[in-house]
């Protein structure tokens, strides 16, 4: 998914740069970023480390969904039905995590 987004950026943004109306899009694209959450400090192999790892994976998925939403916002498709459906699908997988459902 991320590779597809980067590929689209590599193709669309240089073409869009030729049009003065897309200067704002280029500025937004240059400011896109994603922060990798910090991992836990528990001793590996313990129950605590597995819980921290699961929390870290959940935080990473939150960060990626936010990044994808930001990228769609740059292209102005954030509010399309396709984008909303994709976001719902991604969030559905995220909410099935045992740490989020309390079934650890």
Backbone atoms as SQL, in Angstrom:
CREATE TABLE atoms (id INTEGER PRIMARY KEY, chain TEXT, resi INTEGER, resn TEXT, atom TEXT, x REAL, y REAL, z REAL);
INSERT INTO atoms VALUES
  (1, 'A', 1, 'UNK', 'N', 0.821, -1.173, 0.000),
  (2, 'A', 1, 'UNK', 'CA', 0.000, 0.000, 0.000),
  (3, 'A', 1, 'UNK', 'C', 0.881, 1.259, 0.000),
  (4, 'A', 2, 'UNK', 'N', 1.862, 1.277, 0.896),
  (5, 'A', 2, 'UNK', 'CA', 2.752, 2.429, 0.986),
  (6, 'A', 2, 'UNK', 'C', 3.547, 2.592, -0.303),
  (7, 'A', 3, 'UNK', 'N', 3.970, 1.465, -0.864),
  (8, 'A', 3, 'UNK', 'CA', 4.713, 1.507, -2.119),
  (9, 'A', 3, 'UNK', 'C', 3.862, 2.114, -3.235),
  (10, 'A', 4, 'UNK', 'N', 2.586, 1.771, -3.256),
  (11, 'A', 4, 'UNK', 'CA', 1.677, 2.321, -4.253),
  (12, 'A', 4, 'UNK', 'C', 1.533, 3.834, -4.089),
  (13, 'A', 5, 'UNK', 'N', 1.415, 4.275, -2.862),
  (14, 'A', 5, 'UNK', 'CA', 1.292, 5.712, -2.592),
  (15, 'A', 5, 'UNK', 'C', 2.555, 6.447, -3.028),
  (16, 'A', 6, 'UNK', 'N', 3.715, 5.879, -2.712),
  (17, 'A', 6, 'UNK', 'CA', 4.968, 6.516, -3.108),
  (18, 'A', 6, 'UNK', 'C', 5.125, 6.544, -4.632),
  (19, 'A', 7, 'UNK', 'N', 4.689, 5.475, -5.293),
  (20, 'A', 7, 'UNK', 'CA', 4.745, 5.426, -6.748),
  (21, 'A', 7, 'UNK', 'C', 3.857, 6.499, -7.367),
  (22, 'A', 8, 'UNK', 'N', 2.672, 6.654, -6.820),
  (23, 'A', 8, 'UNK', 'CA', 1.768, 7.700, -7.314),
  (24, 'A', 8, 'UNK', 'C', 2.393, 9.073, -7.112),
  (25, 'A', 9, 'UNK', 'N', 2.993, 9.284, -5.953),
  (26, 'A', 9, 'UNK', 'CA', 3.663, 10.565, -5.694),
  (27, 'A', 9, 'UNK', 'C', 4.775, 10.820, -6.704),
  (28, 'A', 10, 'UNK', 'N', 5.548, 9.790, -7.023),
  (29, 'A', 10, 'UNK', 'CA', 6.672, 9.946, -7.950),
  (30, 'A', 10, 'UNK', 'C', 6.200, 10.267, -9.359),
  (31, 'A', 11, 'UNK', 'N', 5.025, 9.796, -9.731),
  (32, 'A', 11, 'UNK', 'CA', 4.513, 10.036, -11.080),
  (33, 'A', 11, 'UNK', 'C', 3.714, 11.329, -11.163),
  (34, 'A', 12, 'UNK', 'N', 2.830, 11.547, -10.210),
  (35, 'A', 12, 'UNK', 'CA', 1.889, 12.667, -10.287),
  (36, 'A', 12, 'UNK', 'C', 2.515, 14.002, -9.905),
  (37, 'A', 13, 'UNK', 'N', 3.293, 14.023, -8.851),
  (38, 'A', 13, 'UNK', 'CA', 3.790, 15.307, -8.357),
  (39, 'A', 13, 'UNK', 'C', 4.708, 16.045, -9.339),
  (40, 'A', 14, 'UNK', 'N', 5.630, 15.385, -10.045),
  (41, 'A', 14, 'UNK', 'CA', 6.428, 16.139, -11.011),
  (42, 'A', 14, 'UNK', 'C', 5.583, 16.741, -12.143),
  (43, 'A', 15, 'UNK', 'N', 4.578, 16.025, -12.579),
  (44, 'A', 15, 'UNK', 'CA', 3.683, 16.554, -13.616),
  (45, 'A', 15, 'UNK', 'C', 2.870, 17.707, -13.054),
  (46, 'A', 16, 'UNK', 'N', 2.397, 17.539, -11.831),
  (47, 'A', 16, 'UNK', 'CA', 1.601, 18.585, -11.205),
  (48, 'A', 16, 'UNK', 'C', 2.424, 19.839, -10.938),
  (49, 'A', 17, 'UNK', 'N', 3.727, 19.684, -10.773),
  (50, 'A', 17, 'UNK', 'CA', 4.589, 20.829, -10.469),
  (51, 'A', 17, 'UNK', 'C', 4.640, 21.827, -11.613),
  (52, 'A', 18, 'UNK', 'N', 4.362, 21.383, -12.822),
  (53, 'A', 18, 'UNK', 'CA', 4.383, 22.281, -13.963),
  (54, 'A', 18, 'UNK', 'C', 3.227, 23.269, -13.933),
  (55, 'A', 19, 'UNK', 'N', 2.156, 22.928, -13.256),
  (56, 'A', 19, 'UNK', 'CA', 0.987, 23.799, -13.157),
  (57, 'A', 19, 'UNK', 'C', 1.101, 24.605, -11.866),
  (58, 'A', 20, 'UNK', 'N', 1.001, 25.923, -11.963),
  (59, 'A', 20, 'UNK', 'CA', 1.146, 26.789, -10.791),
  (60, 'A', 20, 'UNK', 'C', 0.066, 26.519, -9.755),
  (61, 'A', 21, 'UNK', 'N', -1.084, 25.985, -10.166),
  (62, 'A', 21, 'UNK', 'CA', -2.175, 25.701, -9.246),
  (63, 'A', 21, 'UNK', 'C', -1.876, 24.560, -8.299),
  (64, 'A', 22, 'UNK', 'N', -0.846, 23.803, -8.572),
  (65, 'A', 22, 'UNK', 'CA', -0.511, 22.649, -7.738),
  (66, 'A', 22, 'UNK', 'C', 0.624, 22.936, -6.759),
  (67, 'A', 23, 'UNK', 'N', 1.029, 24.178, -6.665),
  (68, 'A', 23, 'UNK', 'CA', 2.109, 24.531, -5.743),
  (69, 'A', 23, 'UNK', 'C', 1.741, 24.192, -4.296),
  (70, 'A', 24, 'UNK', 'N', 0.470, 24.420, -3.956),
  (71, 'A', 24, 'UNK', 'CA', 0.008, 24.096, -2.614),
  (72, 'A', 24, 'UNK', 'C', 0.089, 22.589, -2.370),
  (73, 'A', 25, 'UNK', 'N', -0.246, 21.789, -3.400),
  (74, 'A', 25, 'UNK', 'CA', -0.174, 20.338, -3.265),
  (75, 'A', 25, 'UNK', 'C', 1.263, 19.898, -3.016),
  (76, 'A', 26, 'UNK', 'N', 2.204, 20.504, -3.713),
  (77, 'A', 26, 'UNK', 'CA', 3.607, 20.149, -3.517),
  (78, 'A', 26, 'UNK', 'C', 4.072, 20.481, -2.104),
  (79, 'A', 27, 'UNK', 'N', 3.651, 21.621, -1.588),
  (80, 'A', 27, 'UNK', 'CA', 4.030, 21.998, -0.222),
  (81, 'A', 27, 'UNK', 'C', 3.462, 21.007, 0.785),
  (82, 'A', 28, 'UNK', 'N', 2.199, 20.608, 0.570),
  (83, 'A', 28, 'UNK', 'CA', 1.583, 19.631, 1.471),
  (84, 'A', 28, 'UNK', 'C', 2.309, 18.292, 1.392),
  (85, 'A', 29, 'UNK', 'N', 2.671, 17.868, 0.182),
  (86, 'A', 29, 'UNK', 'CA', 3.350, 16.587, 0.008),
  (87, 'A', 29, 'UNK', 'C', 4.730, 16.603, 0.664),
  (88, 'A', 30, 'UNK', 'N', 5.404, 17.726, 0.623),
  (89, 'A', 30, 'UNK', 'CA', 6.725, 17.820, 1.230),
  (90, 'A', 30, 'UNK', 'C', 6.645, 17.771, 2.755),
  (91, 'A', 31, 'UNK', 'N', 5.490, 18.102, 3.298),
  (92, 'A', 31, 'UNK', 'CA', 5.329, 18.096, 4.750),
  (93, 'A', 31, 'UNK', 'C', 4.744, 16.794, 5.290),
  (94, 'A', 32, 'UNK', 'N', 4.512, 15.820, 4.421),
  (95, 'A', 32, 'UNK', 'CA', 4.000, 14.532, 4.886),
  (96, 'A', 32, 'UNK', 'C', 5.073, 13.818, 5.701),
  (97, 'A', 33, 'UNK', 'N', 4.663, 13.237, 6.803),
  (98, 'A', 33, 'UNK', 'CA', 5.593, 12.441, 7.590),
  (99, 'A', 33, 'UNK', 'C', 4.824, 11.430, 8.416),
  (100, 'A', 34, 'UNK', 'N', 5.530, 10.438, 8.858),
  (101, 'A', 34, 'UNK', 'CA', 4.960, 9.440, 9.758),
  (102, 'A', 34, 'UNK', 'C', 6.008, 9.151, 10.831),
  (103, 'A', 35, 'UNK', 'N', 5.567, 9.094, 12.066),
  (104, 'A', 35, 'UNK', 'CA', 6.463, 8.853, 13.185),
  (105, 'A', 35, 'UNK', 'C', 6.272, 7.428, 13.680),
  (106, 'A', 36, 'UNK', 'N', 7.353, 6.692, 13.774),
  (107, 'A', 36, 'UNK', 'CA', 7.289, 5.332, 14.295),
  (108, 'A', 36, 'UNK', 'C', 7.232, 5.420, 15.822),
  (109, 'A', 37, 'UNK', 'N', 6.217, 4.814, 16.420),
  (110, 'A', 37, 'UNK', 'CA', 6.086, 4.874, 17.883),
  (111, 'A', 37, 'UNK', 'C', 7.239, 4.152, 18.581),
  (112, 'A', 38, 'UNK', 'N', 7.491, 4.555, 19.817),
  (113, 'A', 38, 'UNK', 'CA', 8.531, 3.914, 20.623),
  (114, 'A', 38, 'UNK', 'C', 8.071, 2.524, 21.052),
  (115, 'A', 39, 'UNK', 'N', 9.026, 1.602, 21.126),
  (116, 'A', 39, 'UNK', 'CA', 8.727, 0.243, 21.587),
  (117, 'A', 39, 'UNK', 'C', 8.887, 0.168, 23.088),
  (118, 'A', 40, 'UNK', 'N', 8.312, -0.870, 23.653),
  (119, 'A', 40, 'UNK', 'CA', 8.368, -1.063, 25.100),
  (120, 'A', 40, 'UNK', 'C', 9.755, -1.442, 25.578),
  (121, 'A', 41, 'UNK', 'N', 9.900, -1.507, 26.891),
  (122, 'A', 41, 'UNK', 'CA', 11.205, -1.798, 27.484),
  (123, 'A', 41, 'UNK', 'C', 11.220, -3.095, 28.288),
  (124, 'A', 42, 'UNK', 'N', 10.124, -3.846, 28.271),
  (125, 'A', 42, 'UNK', 'CA', 10.064, -5.086, 29.054),
  (126, 'A', 42, 'UNK', 'C', 11.024, -6.123, 28.476),
  (127, 'A', 43, 'UNK', 'N', 11.455, -7.042, 29.312),
  (128, 'A', 43, 'UNK', 'CA', 12.365, -8.111, 28.936),
  (129, 'A', 43, 'UNK', 'C', 11.695, -9.005, 27.887),
  (130, 'A', 44, 'UNK', 'N', 12.407, -9.279, 26.777),
  (131, 'A', 44, 'UNK', 'CA', 11.831, -10.085, 25.699),
  (132, 'A', 44, 'UNK', 'C', 11.411, -11.456, 26.196),
  (133, 'A', 45, 'UNK', 'N', 10.280, -11.924, 25.682),
  (134, 'A', 45, 'UNK', 'CA', 9.778, -13.243, 26.031),
  (135, 'A', 45, 'UNK', 'C', 8.814, -13.246, 27.197),
  (136, 'A', 46, 'UNK', 'N', 8.701, -12.129, 27.885),
  (137, 'A', 46, 'UNK', 'CA', 7.767, -12.056, 29.006),
  (138, 'A', 46, 'UNK', 'C', 6.385, -11.655, 28.504),
  (139, 'A', 47, 'UNK', 'N', 5.401, -11.891, 29.346),
  (140, 'A', 47, 'UNK', 'CA', 4.035, -11.505, 28.993),
  (141, 'A', 47, 'UNK', 'C', 3.943, -9.991, 28.787),
  (142, 'A', 48, 'UNK', 'N', 4.676, -9.253, 29.598),
  (143, 'A', 48, 'UNK', 'CA', 4.664, -7.791, 29.475),
  (144, 'A', 48, 'UNK', 'C', 5.227, -7.345, 28.128),
  (145, 'A', 49, 'UNK', 'N', 6.295, -8.036, 27.680),
  (146, 'A', 49, 'UNK', 'CA', 6.895, -7.646, 26.398),
  (147, 'A', 49, 'UNK', 'C', 5.939, -7.928, 25.244),
  (148, 'A', 50, 'UNK', 'N', 5.180, -9.010, 25.352),
  (149, 'A', 50, 'UNK', 'CA', 4.210, -9.327, 24.293),
  (150, 'A', 50, 'UNK', 'C', 3.086, -8.294, 24.275),
  (151, 'A', 51, 'UNK', 'N', 2.660, -7.871, 25.460),
  (152, 'A', 51, 'UNK', 'CA', 1.641, -6.822, 25.538),
  (153, 'A', 51, 'UNK', 'C', 2.152, -5.503, 24.967),
  (154, 'A', 52, 'UNK', 'N', 3.392, -5.156, 25.314),
  (155, 'A', 52, 'UNK', 'CA', 3.999, -3.934, 24.786),
  (156, 'A', 52, 'UNK', 'C', 4.171, -4.016, 23.275),
  (157, 'A', 53, 'UNK', 'N', 4.549, -5.199, 22.783),
  (158, 'A', 53, 'UNK', 'CA', 4.713, -5.380, 21.338),
  (159, 'A', 53, 'UNK', 'C', 3.383, -5.209, 20.621),
  (160, 'A', 54, 'UNK', 'N', 2.334, -5.782, 21.174),
  (161, 'A', 54, 'UNK', 'CA', 1.012, -5.635, 20.577),
  (162, 'A', 54, 'UNK', 'C', 0.566, -4.171, 20.599),
  (163, 'A', 55, 'UNK', 'N', 0.820, -3.493, 21.708),
  (164, 'A', 55, 'UNK', 'CA', 0.498, -2.061, 21.785),
  (165, 'A', 55, 'UNK', 'C', 1.292, -1.275, 20.745),
  (166, 'A', 56, 'UNK', 'N', 2.565, -1.652, 20.546),
  (167, 'A', 56, 'UNK', 'CA', 3.398, -0.982, 19.552),
  (168, 'A', 56, 'UNK', 'C', 2.848, -1.204, 18.143),
  (169, 'A', 57, 'UNK', 'N', 2.445, -2.437, 17.845),
  (170, 'A', 57, 'UNK', 'CA', 1.848, -2.720, 16.531),
  (171, 'A', 57, 'UNK', 'C', 0.574, -1.916, 16.327),
  (172, 'A', 58, 'UNK', 'N', -0.241, -1.804, 17.364),
  (173, 'A', 58, 'UNK', 'CA', -1.455, -0.996, 17.264),
  (174, 'A', 58, 'UNK', 'C', -1.124, 0.473, 17.018),
  (175, 'A', 59, 'UNK', 'N', -0.121, 0.979, 17.723),
  (176, 'A', 59, 'UNK', 'CA', 0.283, 2.374, 17.528),
  (177, 'A', 59, 'UNK', 'C', 0.830, 2.589, 16.119),
  (178, 'A', 60, 'UNK', 'N', 1.564, 1.600, 15.583),
  (179, 'A', 60, 'UNK', 'CA', 2.067, 1.693, 14.208),
  (180, 'A', 60, 'UNK', 'C', 0.915, 1.714, 13.205),
  (181, 'A', 61, 'UNK', 'N', -0.098, 0.882, 13.438),
  (182, 'A', 61, 'UNK', 'CA', -1.237, 0.873, 12.521),
  (183, 'A', 61, 'UNK', 'C', -1.985, 2.201, 12.587),
  (184, 'A', 62, 'UNK', 'N', -2.104, 2.777, 13.772),
  (185, 'A', 62, 'UNK', 'CA', -2.729, 4.104, 13.890),
  (186, 'A', 62, 'UNK', 'C', -1.943, 5.141, 13.093),
  (187, 'A', 63, 'UNK', 'N', -0.615, 5.085, 13.212),
  (188, 'A', 63, 'UNK', 'CA', 0.240, 6.041, 12.503),
  (189, 'A', 63, 'UNK', 'C', 0.107, 5.877, 10.988),
  (190, 'A', 64, 'UNK', 'N', 0.056, 4.633, 10.515),
  (191, 'A', 64, 'UNK', 'CA', -0.068, 4.391, 9.069),
  (192, 'A', 64, 'UNK', 'C', -1.423, 4.834, 8.530),
  (193, 'A', 65, 'UNK', 'N', -2.482, 4.596, 9.285),
  (194, 'A', 65, 'UNK', 'CA', -3.807, 5.039, 8.847),
  (195, 'A', 65, 'UNK', 'C', -3.853, 6.556, 8.782),
  (196, 'A', 66, 'UNK', 'N', -3.259, 7.215, 9.751),
  (197, 'A', 66, 'UNK', 'CA', -3.201, 8.681, 9.733),
  (198, 'A', 66, 'UNK', 'C', -2.394, 9.162, 8.535),
  (199, 'A', 67, 'UNK', 'N', -1.270, 8.499, 8.240),
  (200, 'A', 67, 'UNK', 'CA', -0.438, 8.874, 7.100),
  (201, 'A', 67, 'UNK', 'C', -1.199, 8.696, 5.782),
  (202, 'A', 68, 'UNK', 'N', -1.877, 7.578, 5.636),
  (203, 'A', 68, 'UNK', 'CA', -2.657, 7.329, 4.416),
  (204, 'A', 68, 'UNK', 'C', -3.741, 8.385, 4.262),
  (205, 'A', 69, 'UNK', 'N', -4.384, 8.731, 5.359),
  (206, 'A', 69, 'UNK', 'CA', -5.411, 9.778, 5.330),
  (207, 'A', 69, 'UNK', 'C', -4.808, 11.116, 4.916),
  (208, 'A', 70, 'UNK', 'N', -3.621, 11.420, 5.424),
  (209, 'A', 70, 'UNK', 'CA', -2.934, 12.664, 5.048),
  (210, 'A', 70, 'UNK', 'C', -2.578, 12.678, 3.563),
  (211, 'A', 71, 'UNK', 'N', -2.104, 11.545, 3.041),
  (212, 'A', 71, 'UNK', 'CA', -1.761, 11.463, 1.621),
  (213, 'A', 71, 'UNK', 'C', -3.004, 11.663, 0.760),
  (214, 'A', 72, 'UNK', 'N', -4.094, 11.039, 1.158),
  (215, 'A', 72, 'UNK', 'CA', -5.339, 11.230, 0.403),
  (216, 'A', 72, 'UNK', 'C', -5.791, 12.685, 0.468),
  (217, 'A', 73, 'UNK', 'N', -5.529, 13.339, 1.590),
  (218, 'A', 73, 'UNK', 'CA', -5.868, 14.754, 1.720),
  (219, 'A', 73, 'UNK', 'C', -5.064, 15.628, 0.776),
  (220, 'A', 74, 'UNK', 'N', -3.801, 15.278, 0.546),
  (221, 'A', 74, 'UNK', 'CA', -2.962, 16.029, -0.388),
  (222, 'A', 74, 'UNK', 'C', -3.560, 15.998, -1.786),
  (223, 'A', 75, 'UNK', 'N', -4.068, 14.828, -2.178),
  (224, 'A', 75, 'UNK', 'CA', -4.638, 14.686, -3.516),
  (225, 'A', 75, 'UNK', 'C', -6.106, 15.092, -3.580),
  (226, 'A', 76, 'UNK', 'N', -6.678, 15.464, -2.457),
  (227, 'A', 76, 'UNK', 'CA', -8.058, 15.932, -2.442),
  (228, 'A', 76, 'UNK', 'C', -9.096, 14.832, -2.557),
  (229, 'A', 77, 'UNK', 'N', -8.718, 13.600, -2.226),
  (230, 'A', 77, 'UNK', 'CA', -9.673, 12.493, -2.328),
  (231, 'A', 77, 'UNK', 'C', -10.050, 11.950, -0.949),
  (232, 'A', 78, 'UNK', 'N', -9.700, 12.673, 0.079),
  (233, 'A', 78, 'UNK', 'CA', -9.917, 12.234, 1.449),
  (234, 'A', 78, 'UNK', 'C', -11.400, 12.003, 1.756),
  (235, 'A', 79, 'UNK', 'N', -12.284, 12.763, 1.147),
  (236, 'A', 79, 'UNK', 'CA', -13.705, 12.657, 1.452),
  (237, 'A', 79, 'UNK', 'C', -14.497, 11.868, 0.418),
  (238, 'A', 80, 'UNK', 'N', -13.822, 11.190, -0.497),
  (239, 'A', 80, 'UNK', 'CA', -14.537, 10.379, -1.480),
  (240, 'A', 80, 'UNK', 'C', -15.037, 9.098, -0.821),
  (241, 'A', 81, 'UNK', 'N', -16.039, 8.496, -1.413),
  (242, 'A', 81, 'UNK', 'CA', -16.587, 7.271, -0.835),
  (243, 'A', 81, 'UNK', 'C', -15.545, 6.157, -0.833),
  (244, 'A', 82, 'UNK', 'N', -14.710, 6.099, -1.874),
  (245, 'A', 82, 'UNK', 'CA', -13.653, 5.078, -1.934),
  (246, 'A', 82, 'UNK', 'C', -12.694, 5.238, -0.757),
  (247, 'A', 83, 'UNK', 'N', -12.257, 6.462, -0.509),
  (248, 'A', 83, 'UNK', 'CA', -11.311, 6.718, 0.579),
  (249, 'A', 83, 'UNK', 'C', -11.948, 6.407, 1.936),
  (250, 'A', 84, 'UNK', 'N', -13.187, 6.769, 2.106),
  (251, 'A', 84, 'UNK', 'CA', -13.866, 6.497, 3.367),
  (252, 'A', 84, 'UNK', 'C', -14.036, 4.997, 3.590),
  (253, 'A', 85, 'UNK', 'N', -14.381, 4.267, 2.513),
  (254, 'A', 85, 'UNK', 'CA', -14.517, 2.810, 2.620),
  (255, 'A', 85, 'UNK', 'C', -13.185, 2.159, 2.963),
  (256, 'A', 86, 'UNK', 'N', -12.118, 2.632, 2.332),
  (257, 'A', 86, 'UNK', 'CA', -10.793, 2.087, 2.608),
  (258, 'A', 86, 'UNK', 'C', -10.400, 2.346, 4.060),
  (259, 'A', 87, 'UNK', 'N', -10.668, 3.543, 4.541),
  (260, 'A', 87, 'UNK', 'CA', -10.330, 3.882, 5.919),
  (261, 'A', 87, 'UNK', 'C', -11.123, 3.021, 6.901),
  (262, 'A', 88, 'UNK', 'N', -12.407, 2.791, 6.624),
  (263, 'A', 88, 'UNK', 'CA', -13.219, 1.936, 7.491),
  (264, 'A', 88, 'UNK', 'C', -12.665, 0.509, 7.518),
  (265, 'A', 89, 'UNK', 'N', -12.250, 0.006, 6.358),
  (266, 'A', 89, 'UNK', 'CA', -11.698, -1.345, 6.287),
  (267, 'A', 89, 'UNK', 'C', -10.419, -1.442, 7.110),
  (268, 'A', 90, 'UNK', 'N', -9.542, -0.457, 6.976),
  (269, 'A', 90, 'UNK', 'CA', -8.298, -0.460, 7.748),
  (270, 'A', 90, 'UNK', 'C', -8.581, -0.383, 9.244),
  (271, 'A', 91, 'UNK', 'N', -9.521, 0.453, 9.637),
  (272, 'A', 91, 'UNK', 'CA', -9.841, 0.600, 11.052),
  (273, 'A', 91, 'UNK', 'C', -10.506, -0.653, 11.612),
  (274, 'A', 92, 'UNK', 'N', -11.256, -1.380, 10.778),
  (275, 'A', 92, 'UNK', 'CA', -11.891, -2.613, 11.226),
  (276, 'A', 92, 'UNK', 'C', -10.839, -3.637, 11.624),
  (277, 'A', 93, 'UNK', 'N', -9.803, -3.792, 10.815),
  (278, 'A', 93, 'UNK', 'CA', -8.732, -4.718, 11.158),
  (279, 'A', 93, 'UNK', 'C', -8.000, -4.303, 12.410),
  (280, 'A', 94, 'UNK', 'N', -7.873, -3.031, 12.599),
  (281, 'A', 94, 'UNK', 'CA', -7.174, -2.511, 13.770),
  (282, 'A', 94, 'UNK', 'C', -7.965, -2.791, 15.052),
  (283, 'A', 95, 'UNK', 'N', -9.267, -2.701, 15.003),
  (284, 'A', 95, 'UNK', 'CA', -10.067, -2.874, 16.216),
  (285, 'A', 95, 'UNK', 'C', -10.198, -4.329, 16.629),
  (286, 'A', 96, 'UNK', 'N', -9.787, -5.279, 15.789),
  (287, 'A', 96, 'UNK', 'CA', -9.873, -6.691, 16.136),
  (288, 'A', 96, 'UNK', 'C', -8.726, -7.154, 17.020),
  (289, 'A', 97, 'UNK', 'N', -7.774, -6.294, 17.265),
  (290, 'A', 97, 'UNK', 'CA', -6.623, -6.641, 18.088),
  (291, 'A', 97, 'UNK', 'C', -7.062, -6.978, 19.517),
  (292, 'A', 98, 'UNK', 'N', -6.477, -8.032, 20.107),
  (293, 'A', 98, 'UNK', 'CA', -6.833, -8.397, 21.486),
  (294, 'A', 98, 'UNK', 'C', -6.622, -7.260, 22.494),
  (295, 'A', 99, 'UNK', 'N', -5.597, -6.442, 22.285),
  (296, 'A', 99, 'UNK', 'CA', -5.351, -5.341, 23.220),
  (297, 'A', 99, 'UNK', 'C', -6.466, -4.308, 23.157),
  (298, 'A', 100, 'UNK', 'N', -7.114, -4.183, 22.018),
  (299, 'A', 100, 'UNK', 'CA', -8.201, -3.210, 21.879),
  (300, 'A', 100, 'UNK', 'C', -9.538, -3.790, 22.290),
  (301, 'A', 101, 'UNK', 'N', -9.684, -5.108, 22.236),
  (302, 'A', 101, 'UNK', 'CA', -10.954, -5.733, 22.591),
  (303, 'A', 101, 'UNK', 'C', -10.973, -6.196, 24.043),
  (304, 'A', 102, 'UNK', 'N', -9.817, -6.215, 24.696),
  (305, 'A', 102, 'UNK', 'CA', -9.740, -6.637, 26.103),
  (306, 'A', 102, 'UNK', 'C', -9.683, -8.149, 26.261),
  (307, 'A', 103, 'UNK', 'N', -9.458, -8.882, 25.170),
  (308, 'A', 103, 'UNK', 'CA', -9.386, -10.349, 25.226),
  (309, 'A', 103, 'UNK', 'C', -7.955, -10.841, 25.208),
  (310, 'A', 104, 'UNK', 'N', -7.105, -10.272, 26.023),
  (311, 'A', 104, 'UNK', 'CA', -5.681, -10.645, 26.027),
  (312, 'A', 104, 'UNK', 'C', -5.462, -11.983, 26.681);
